[in-house]
Amino acid sequence: MERLNSNWCAFLAILCQISIFVPMGLNLAALNPTTPSIKYFVNESFKVRYNGTPSTEETNTLIIRLAQSCEPLGAAFGALTTHLWLKYMSRRKALVVVHILSVASAFLMSAMTYFLYSYELLIIGRWINGVARGVGFSVGPLFVAEITHRKTLALYQSPIGWLTLVSGGLENIVAHPKVMGGVKTWPFALAFPGFFSLAFLCLLPWIPHTIPYLIKTEQNSFKYGDKSDEMDSPSFRLLKHLRFKDTTALLDEYASIKAEIASEIELEKRSIWQLLCIGSYRHQMIAVVVLQLSTQATGTAVLLQYTNEILTNAGVNADQTTYYAVGIFGLMVVTMIMATRLLERFGSKKMLVTGLVVVVIGQSLLCLSTSYNSTVPEMGVVGIVSVAIFSIGVGTGPLLTITAYPSEITTIVTRPEALWLGSTFYWMTSSIASFLFPISIAKIHGFAYLPFIVLVIVMNLYIVFFVPETHNRSVAEIQNFFGRTKTCKDDVESRKLLSKDSDVVR
């Protein structure tokens, strides 16, 4: 692939993703290996509060479940409010607030919870961390998309998935009772993710705004005048630092960015609901929602949160589940790294569709092994194989393209709205799944995976027929796909009304 981005651009993209998605994976898996120590802490807190009266096992389990589900609940709230954050803040300022919340939550979940014997602070800290996570899930990819060349969107956003997995596997090691997850050391395991956000805040003076943000804030930014004046603008100087190209190519890209913004600038004055009244934009928004929900439909978040429990229910020896969990994360990471090369060759759509097919195979075997492990001892092996197949499928498709594919099918102007809508549905379903899955697997065993299987099949069919191919396609070709697919008869009239409303606003 032709080199388009500078080393500084690559550094900024990697820094942004590591500081958001590594802590995301760490926090997602944090309570999995530390559960015994947290239950011990809750029991000790009850003794301190209630004159030596210990807590019950049901109370311990409920508190753990609340702490687990409060993170995706906070993320759902954060995703819902992302639209306001992006309306009144630049991408850079939004990232700063995300990392401040992340550091604060780490302090609450570790030192404050431990020394005050307050499991309530653990739950609140998880919720605050979820808010940071929900906002960062959209703002991080937006920042990366707006500083990198459009042709490299898929490549630069593909590490998001495997970074989350690496950190999830790392947390299973770091938070293991024999490392930092013991009854006296678990606060260190929960504080660990906060150091990544702290590092980002220390490097803040060297982190710039994005190119579209500077273009929009510059006077007469959409007038094409003298080239020398244009080259003196802060936005062009930033573009020059972010690219590995000659001046002519830079001017062409700069003009392309300005044209992309100008062509849909009036859309920024419209609400999400007004955009959904236009068929082509509604189709684009629905496509983004389906793409992001396809990852959630696989049950990946549930697997990360309840890895040990899932493996135990599938027939794996409880004493060995942590080791298998680390192996699963490692397998996903290796798969994603290898699949990244395939992504450059085949594109996001083919990789996602293929990955979801493999996921269905893994889920079906997992359903079988979980349902019959009590009567067929050999099902433990099937359980391990099924999770391995599932991991390969997730690494090949959903986690590889979770933000890359939605970014490719949207434009600079529609991308914030689309990612906001997609992430809102993503985290709302995540909170529901994280709370209901342990209950359903305890009640109906392997049949708890059937809803995931059905959802993946339906969403994959939608992607095949209603989401455009982006590999080696221009912005115009991708948007023409949505333009040709009218989902309402009054699409033309809706655009005319939007244009008239825009004239009134001006």
HUJO-V647415 format. One record per backbone hydrogen bond with DSSP energy under -1.0 kcal/mol. NH is the residue of the N-H (numbers start at 0). CO is the residue of the C=O. Records with the same first field share a line. If there is no record, write none. Layout:
NH->CO, CO
This chain:
5->241
9->5
10->6
11->7
12->8
13->9
14->10
15->11
16->12
17->13
18->14
20->16
21->17
23->19
24->20
25->21
26->22
27->23
28->24
31->28
37->33
38->34
39->35
40->36
41->37
42->38
43->39
44->40
45->41
46->42
47->43
48->44
49->45
51->46
52->49
59->55
60->56
61->57
62->58
63->59
64->60
65->61
66->62
67->63
68->64
69->65
72->68
73->69
74->70
75->71
76->72
77->73
78->74
79->75
80->76
84->80
85->81
86->82
87->83
88->84
93->89
94->90
95->91
96->92
97->93
98->94
99->95
100->96
101->97
102->98
103->99
104->100
105->101
106->102
107->103
108->104
109->105
111->106
112->107
113->109
114->110
115->111
117->112
122->118
123->119
124->120
125->121
126->122
127->123
128->124
129->125
130->126
131->127
132->128
133->129
134->130
135->131
136->132
137->134
138->134
139->135
141->137
142->138
143->139
144->140
145->141
147->143
151->148
152->149
155->151
156->152
157->153
159->156
162->158
163->159
164->160
165->161
166->162
167->163
168->164
169->165
170->166
171->167
173->169
174->170
175->172
178->175
179->173
180->175
185->181
187->184
189->185
190->186
191->187
193->190
194->191
195->192
197->193
198->194
199->195
200->196
201->197
202->198
205->202
206->203
210->145
213->209
214->210
215->211
216->212
217->213
220->217
222->219
224->222
229->225
230->226
232->229
236->232
237->233
238->234
239->235
240->236
241->237
243->3
249->245
250->246
251->247
252->248
253->249
254->250
255->251
256->252
257->253
258->254
259->255
260->256
261->257
262->258
266->263
267->264
268->265
269->266
274->270
275->271
277->274
281->277
282->278
283->279
284->280
285->281
286->282
287->283
288->284
289->285
290->286
291->287
292->288
293->289
295->291
296->292
298->295
299->294
302->298
303->299
304->300
305->301
309->305
310->306
311->307
312->308
313->309
314->311
315->310
319->316
323->319
324->320
325->321
326->322
327->323
328->324
329->325
330->326
331->327
332->328
333->329
334->330
335->331
336->332
337->333
338->334
339->335
342->338
343->339
345->341
346->342
350->346
351->347
352->348
353->349
354->350
355->351
356->352
357->353
358->354
359->355
360->356
361->357
362->358
363->359
364->360
365->361
366->362
367->363
368->364
369->365
370->366
371->367
375->371
378->375
379->376
380->377
381->377
382->378
383->379
384->380
385->381
386->382
387->383
388->384
389->385
390->386
391->387
392->388
393->389
394->390
395->391
396->392
398->393
400->396
404->400
406->402
407->403
408->404
414->410
417->413
418->414
419->415
420->416
421->417
422->418
423->419
424->420
425->421
426->422
427->423
428->424
429->425
430->426
431->427
432->428
433->429
434->430
435->431
436->432
439->435
440->436
441->437
442->438
443->439
446->443
447->444
448->445
449->446
452->448
453->449
454->450
455->451
456->452
457->453
458->454
459->455
460->456
461->457
462->458
463->459
464->460
465->461
466->462
472->469
477->473
478->474
479->475
480->476
482->478
483->479
484->480
485->483
490->487
493->489
494->490
495->491
496->492
497->493
498->494
499->495
500->496
501->497
502->498
503->499
504->500
505->501
